[in-house]
Amino acid sequence: MSLTRRRFNQLLAGGLGAALAPNALASLVEGQDWRAIARPQSEAPEGKIELAKFFSYGCPFCGQLARVMKPWLAELPDDVTFRRIPISFNRAAWANLARLALALEEAGLAGELDQAVFDAVGVNREPLFTETAIMDWLAERDVDTEAFRQVFNASHVRAQVARNDRLQTRFGINSVPTLVVDGRFVVVGENARNFDDILEIAGQLIDKARA
């Protein structure tokens, strides 16, 4: 899913929780609902289908989608793995946010704080773009910032941000949030009316990948 501000406003107007009309997307259209990746790449184990979400905490649209996706993800079939891919678009501020996302996941805090970070940056406009601001915010939530800082500044975390950005370039992703199925299919959703439509497309692409 690649969103411009205009498309995001259209989705909001349609209602984020609106139900998709039965069979409204029964026949997906390439170039309109989805596009193929020229050089596919998936990190899912053999026999599994990877659903990847490219995102940034700096993107308010990503926070909205994350909220809508949470119950949907809980119902994914057992053969589907979910992978969060924070990217920076080579922006220093967003690179720090990407490192924050990776560090939260490694520290086992993503489940507790992921949506809180989205809301802090995207809703409350808190500028969590520097290490100092991030650590101050975490300290207010009783996180051991000394231990967290070690993960945040770890070389493997910085390297993962660089790898994520290279994958974003390889897949031709120019905005976030974007969903990618099996490293082969990018959700486009030109005519999607709301985020549920976007997830419906992703579900059908999962079926396509399985077939």
C-alpha positions in Angstrom: 0.0 0.0 0.0 1.5 3.3 -1.1 -0.3 6.3 0.2 -0.3 10.0 -0.8 -2.0 12.5 1.5 -4.8 12.7 -1.0 -5.4 8.9 -1.0 -5.2 8.8 2.8 -7.9 11.5 3.1 -10.0 9.4 0.7 -9.6 6.4 2.9 -10.5 8.4 5.9 -13.6 9.7 4.2 -14.6 6.2 3.3 -14.3 5.1 7.0 -11.4 3.2 8.3 -13.6 0.5 9.7 -16.1 0.3 6.9 -16.9 -3.3 5.7 -15.9 -4.3 2.3 -18.8 -5.1 0.0 -19.0 -8.9 -0.7 -16.8 -9.9 -3.6 -16.0 -6.2 -4.4 -12.4 -7.2 -5.1 -13.1 -10.7 -6.4 -10.9 -10.1 -9.4 -7.8 -8.2 -8.6 -6.4 -6.1 -11.4 -2.6 -5.9 -11.9 -1.3 -2.4 -11.9 -4.4 -1.2 -10.1 -4.8 -3.4 -7.0 -1.3 -4.8 -7.0 2.0 -4.9 -9.0 4.7 -7.6 -9.4 8.2 -7.2 -8.1 10.8 -7.7 -10.8 13.3 -9.4 -8.5 11.4 -11.2 -5.8 12.9 -11.7 -2.3 11.4 -13.2 0.8 12.9 -14.2 4.1 10.1 -16.5 5.1 11.0 -20.1 6.0 10.3 -22.8 3.4 6.6 -23.4 3.1 5.6 -20.1 4.6 4.3 -16.9 2.9 5.7 -13.6 4.1 3.6 -10.6 4.6 5.9 -7.6 5.0 4.9 -4.1 6.1 7.3 -1.2 5.1 6.6 1.7 7.5 8.0 4.5 9.6 7.0 5.9 12.9 7.3 9.3 11.2 4.3 8.5 8.9 0.9 9.1 10.5 -0.7 6.9 7.9 1.4 4.0 9.2 0.0 4.5 12.7 -3.6 4.4 11.4 -2.9 1.2 9.4 -1.2 -0.4 12.4 -4.3 0.1 14.5 -6.6 -1.4 11.9 -4.2 -4.3 11.1 -3.9 -5.5 14.7 -7.0 -7.7 14.9 -6.6 -8.7 11.2 -3.1 -10.0 11.9 -4.4 -12.2 14.7 -6.5 -14.1 12.2 -3.8 -14.8 9.6 -3.4 -18.4 8.6 -0.6 -20.5 10.2 1.4 -20.5 6.9 1.7 -16.7 6.9 4.5 -14.9 8.7 4.4 -11.2 9.4 7.5 -9.0 9.1 7.8 -5.3 10.1 10.3 -3.4 8.0 11.0 0.1 9.3 12.7 2.3 6.7 14.3 5.7 6.6 14.3 7.0 2.9 17.8 8.2 3.8 16.4 10.7 6.3 18.5 10.9 9.5 15.4 11.5 11.7 13.6 8.6 10.2 16.7 6.4 10.5 16.6 7.0 14.3 12.9 6.0 14.2 13.8 2.9 12.3 16.4 2.0 14.9 13.8 2.6 17.6 11.4 0.2 15.9 14.1 -2.5 15.6 15.4 -2.0 19.1 11.8 -2.2 20.6 11.3 -5.5 18.8 14.7 -6.9 20.0 14.0 -5.8 23.5 10.5 -7.4 23.5 8.8 -4.0 24.0 7.2 -3.6 20.5 3.9 -5.2 21.6 3.7 -2.7 24.5 5.0 0.5 22.9 4.7 0.2 19.1 1.3 2.0 18.8 2.3 4.4 21.6 5.2 5.6 19.4 3.0 5.9 16.4 0.6 8.0 18.4 3.3 10.1 20.0 4.8 11.1 16.7 1.8 11.0 14.4 -1.0 12.3 16.7 0.7 14.2 19.5 3.5 15.6 17.2 6.2 14.7 19.7 9.6 15.1 17.9 11.1 11.8 18.7 13.8 12.3 16.0 17.0 12.3 18.1 18.5 9.7 20.5 18.1 12.1 23.4 14.4 12.7 22.7 13.8 9.0 22.3 15.5 8.1 25.5 13.7 10.8 27.5 10.4 9.5 26.1 11.2 5.9 27.0 12.4 6.9 30.5 9.0 8.4 31.1 7.6 4.9 30.5 9.9 3.2 32.9 12.1 1.6 30.3 15.7 0.9 31.3 17.3 3.4 28.9 20.8 2.3 29.7 20.2 -1.2 28.5 17.9 0.1 25.6 20.6 2.5 24.4 23.0 -0.4 23.9 20.5 -2.1 21.6 19.6 1.2 19.8 23.2 1.9 19.1 24.2 -1.6 18.2 26.0 -2.1 14.9 23.7 -4.8 13.8 20.7 -2.5 14.3 22.3 0.2 12.2 23.2 -2.4 9.6 19.6 -3.7 9.5 18.3 -0.2 8.8 20.6 0.0 5.8 19.5 -3.4 4.6 15.9 -2.4 4.9 16.5 0.7 2.9 18.2 -1.3 0.2 15.2 -3.7 0.0 12.9 -0.7 -0.2 14.8 0.5 -3.2 14.9 -2.9 -4.8 11.1 -3.3 -4.5 10.5 0.2 -5.9 8.7 1.4 -2.8 8.5 5.2 -2.7 6.0 5.8 0.1 4.8 4.2 3.3 2.9 2.3 4.5 3.3 -0.4 1.9 2.4 -4.1 2.2 4.3 -6.7 0.2 3.2 -10.3 -0.1 5.7 -13.2 -0.4 8.4 -10.7 -1.7 6.6 -10.9 -5.0 3.4 -8.7 -4.9 3.1 -5.1 -3.8 -0.4 -3.9 -2.6 -1.3 -0.8 -4.7 -5.0 -0.4 -3.9 -5.7 2.5 -6.3 -9.5 2.2 -5.8 -9.5 1.1 -2.2 -12.1 3.0 -0.1 -10.6 2.2 3.3 -7.9 0.2 5.0 -10.1 -2.9 5.2 -10.1 -2.9 1.3 -6.3 -2.7 1.4 -6.2 -5.7 3.8 -8.7 -7.6 1.6 -6.3 -7.1 -1.4 -3.4 -8.4 0.8 -5.5 -11.4 1.8 -6.2 -12.3 -1.8 -2.6 -11.9 -2.8 -1.7 -14.3 0.0 -4.1 -16.8 -1.6 -2.4 -16.1 -5.0 1.0 -16.7 -3.5 -0.2 -19.9 -1.9 -1.6 -21.1 -5.2 
